[in-house]
Amino acid sequence: MKHKILVATTNPGKLKELSEMLADLAGRIAWLSLRDFSEVPEVEEDGATFADNARKKAIGYAAATGLWTLADDSGLVIDALDGAPGVLSARFAAEECSAGDRKTIDRANYEKALRLLSNVPDKQRTARFVCHLCLAGPDEIQLEVTGSVEGVITRAPIGESGFGYDPVFYIPALGKTAAQLDPDEKNRISHRGRAIAALLPRLATLLSGVGDC
């Protein structure tokens, strides 16, 4: 029998990426999402760090559903903005754009970042994507990992793929923005891909030692 694990997201872009990167365990795990639990109240992401929010979501949704829950908090850290947008990455431009579809909100967020960086020299536009993953049961945290990828912020969006800040996040080692990467390439080098790569062997070992969850 497959283990049931809830992935604590309704974000279609994030859900797609996670599902693709967790495919190696598809034969052992039945992955569910928050769309399968519409009656469960949303857990507020009010932590000071990515780790705080991932833990809070994993523990909160696990307690509400009785299932092991994999939660992540991730975002963009820009050095010239003292670490902003950070944990506010998904709602960075909430004052200017509080409604609309995901693409509209994403565009408002990265356009705000570009405005704030308009007078910042290229060499000082360093940034990184960070992802913290937490797997928790109703009673305790099982696993935690972090992944990151370094880059610089462009002066205009480039590329059509991905989501969020991908069009303005340039990765010098690849000579492309995250929005110019094909899905397989992005999954290999992204902050979330690196966190998943660290999680997979530990999760496989954990599953080998437990019954149904």
Buried (B, 14 or more C-beta within 10 A) or exposed (E): EEBBBBBBBEBEBBBEBBEBBBEEBEEBBEBBBBEEBEEBEEBEBEBEEBBBBBBBBBBBBBBBBEBBBBBBBBBBBBBBBEBBBBBBBBBBBBEEBEEEEBEEBBBBBBBBBBEBBEEBEEEEBBBBBBBBBBBBBBEEBBBBBBBBBEBBBBEEBBBEBBBBBBBBBBBEEBEBBBBBBEEEBBBEBBBBBBBBBBBBEBBEEBBEEEEEB
